[in-house]
Amino acid sequence: MKWAGENTENIKQLSERLDRVQQEAKFHFQKLGLVRFNPFEDTGGDQSFALALLDEKGTGIVISSLHGRDVTRMYGKPVKEGVEAGYEFSEEERESVKKALEK
């Protein structure tokens, strides 16, 4: 019967560990939305993008890249519970957040 006690203890430890992992996972990126677009008339293709990376509650970041002929610029903006947090979103950034929240 010694093994039964060990198994019970192992199951208890695994259960506690699983609970911790599930709680931590709420803060990992779980939802993403990508929008590619062309912000400038003088460049070809949709080389620019807005990428939303959000956790379970819709909190995270939007990373945007604006690609031009001579330069590429990148921006990062915070998202809190699905809305902009401190910086106004472009139309494409809003769309990327919307796509992420739909999943």
Protein Blocks (a to p, Z undefined) as FASTA:
>chain_A
ZZmmmmmmmmmmmmmmmmmmmmmmmmpcfbdcdddddfbfkbgcjfbccdddddfkopac
dddddddfkbccddddddeehiaehiacdfklmmmmmmmmmZZ
